[in-house]
């Protein structure tokens, strides 16, 4: 079986609250978009973090504690829904 140098596990996994070293960009991974003050409304209501979109995955981490984080590889995404909300 030929070896594939482009196999990137970050594209195929979902990680919750993982070691913060996994939030570092990997070889050939590039930031496409970054936004602050993004709330994870499902798991961390009323807590804002930073969202980073790269060419391989979507990441989010809590501002006050980077140990609370999420990394979702694009190969695992089947549906995307965007909602604009207002939090007082």
FISE-225499 format. One record per residue (C-alpha): x, y, z. Coordinates in pm, whole numbers, plus 50000, padded with zeros to 5 digits. Each point is the difference from the previous one (the first is absolute). Layout:
! residues N
XYZ
...
//
This chain:
! residues 88
500005000050000
501555033549898
500645025450269
497975031949981
501945030150128
496825021349994
498094979450258
499205024850274
498184987250308
498835035150096
497664998549699
498354967950121
499515003450376
497865018150253
501695009050328
498425015450311
501995015650285
503244985949866
503565009250087
500595035549879
502984988749790
497464985749753
498735035449936
503325009649842
499975001349622
501574970049829
502334998849701
498205014449692
497025011050213
499065036349945
497605023150182
497175010949771
497905019450252
500185009150368
497345016550218
499775008950369
496985001950229
498414968249858
497724980750235
499684962349999
496265001450069
499604962150034
502684991950254
501315032150152
497145024750014
500855036050090
503724993249957
501825014749704
503024987049819
501985002149681
498994982249680
502714990649750
499274985749657
502904984249814
500334980949677
499694967550202
497665006350293
497825022250211
501245008150352
498535018350298
501545006550340
498855018550310
501695033650060
500594994650372
501094963749978
501384985149676
499564965250151
496315003849913
500134995749625
498634983149692
501714989149677
497894986449714
501624986449685
498315009149672
499724963649897
497664994250297
497575028449917
496744989849832
497905031550051
500625036450087
497415023650148
500685036250090
497765019350237
500325036150105
498865006050356
500105027650255
501234994650355
499375026850259
//
